[in-house]
């Protein structure tokens, strides 16, 4: 259930529709289309941003970049712990607490499927609160994707996920089934 109820009028909805179709549309053009002045359009866009209804997000189409997106569903007794583990992970696109048997739904991004599988097996598998994990790779999208993700990563000496192990100690990394964490100096990939 939504926490806030926003009162949008027809002009607000028209502005949002135009910006959704073309985020670069000039305010003057919006004003002309919906029969308002440019300053009125600017004020409405500002209001929509302040309300959190409208955000301009820059992203990439991972499928066109040759990246893989994993849909991971987790049955767990502690949804916030699982989502918190991945919050700063460069592979983590987004996560949701959902109703049903699998209370966590996450989207992960990676250069190869085996790395994504390794993340799930090595970081979710050992967690006591995890009852079951369903892992699927997204094959195609019905609409154009534009997903924000971290491309510039700061190299540190411990994984951001809080794992006690570093890549060189991980069986999957040693067996070359994982490219490693992009935040670690051991990362073997080319995207981050």
N, C-alpha and C positions, 0 to 999 in steps of 0.2 A: 504494500500500500504506500502511495506517495506521501512524503512528509509535508509537502507544501502544495497548495492549490494555486495555480497561477491564473490570473484573469487576463486572458489574451483576447483582443478584439479581432475583427476581420482584417484590419490593416496589419496588425502584428503577424497574423498567420500568413498573409500575402508576402510580407517581408521575409519571413522564415522560409517560405516556399521558394522564393526567388534566390535567396542566399544558398539554399540547399542545392538548387540546380546549378548555380554558378557563384562560388564563393568570392570571385573577383569582380562581380558586377558592381559598377560604380553607383554610389548613392544617388547621384543625379538621375541615372537611368531608372532606379527603383522608384524615385519620386515621380517621375514622368508616368511610369506604368500604373502606379496605384493612386495617382492624383493627389499627392501631398507635396509639400515643399521639401527641399533637400535638408534644411535644418530639422524639420519634423522627423524625417527618416533617421537622421543621425541620432536624435534624442531617443527614438524608439529602439534603435539598435543598441545604444548605450544601456537603456533600461533592460532590454532582453539579456545583455551580457551580465549586468549586475544581479539580475534574478537567477542567473545560472542556466537559463533556458537556451541561450545561444553561445556556442564556443566555436572558435575557428581553430581547427586542428590540422597540422601538417603531418603527413604520414607517407607511407610507401605501400605499394601493392606487393606483398611478399611472394605471392604466387608468380608474378611476372619477374621477380628477382631470382627465381629458382629456389626460394626458401620453402620450408614445410611448416604447416600449422597443425599442431596437435590439439584435439579436443579431448580434455581429460576430465572425467567425472569421478568424484571421490565420495565414497560412503565413509563418513567419519563422525565421531562423537564430539569433535572440536573444530568446527568450520573456521573460526577466526584464527586458530593456531596454524592451520594448513595454509590459509591465504596469507598470513603474516610471514610464513617461511619464504614465500615466493615474491613478496612485495618488491624487493630490490633486485631480483634476479633479472639479468638482461634477456633471458629467454621468455620471461613472463609478459604476455600482452595484457591480459586482464583476468580477473577471477570474480566469481559471483557466488553468493549463498543462495541456494535454490530450494524449493520444496521437493519432496519425494525421497526415495531411497538414497540417491546420491545427492548429498546436501551441498557439495561444492562442484562448481563447473569452472574450468580454467582453459584458457587458450595460451599455448606455448608456441614459440617460434624457434626454428633452428635450421642449420645448414644441411643436416641429414637426419634420417629417421632414427638411426641407431643412437645418436646423441640424445634425441628426445626420449627414446625408450629408456636410455640409461638414467636420465634425469628422474623419470617416473620411478624406475626400479630402485635406484640408489637413494633418492631423497624422500619418496613417499612410502616405499615398501617397508622400511624399518620403523616407521612411526607407529607407536602403540595405538594411537587413536584412529588409525586408518583400518577400516574393515575390508574395503574392496576398492579397486581402481579399474576404471574402464578407459582404455586408451585407443583413440582413433585418429587417423590422419585425414585432414580435409583434402579432398581430391579437386574440387572446383567450387566456385562461388556463383550464385545466381546473378548477383550484382557486382559491380566494380568494387574492389576492396581499397580502403584507404586507412591503414592502421599505423598509429604512431608507435615507434619503438626506438629504444636507445641504440644509437650507432656508435657514439663516441663513449668509450668506457675507460674509466680510470683503473689502472692496474694496482692491485693491493696484494697483501700477503696472506689474507684469509678470505674464504668465500663469503660473499654478501648474504647468502642464505643462512649462515650460522653453522654450516656443517663443520664438524671437527676435522674432517679429512680434507686434504688438498689433492688435487688431480693426480699427482705422481704416486699417491698411496692407493688410488682407486683401481680395482680390478678391471673395470670397463675401460678406463683410460689406458691402462697397461696393455690390454688386449686389442687396443685400437678400435674399440666400439663406441668411443666417445671422443669428441674433439676437445673436451675440457671446458672449463668455465672461462668466458671472455674476460672476467676480471682478474684472472690469474696469469702469471707469466708463462704458464705451461700451455696455454690455449694454442691449438693447432689450426684453427679455422681461418677464414679470409674475410668474413663479413664485418666483424667488430674490430 
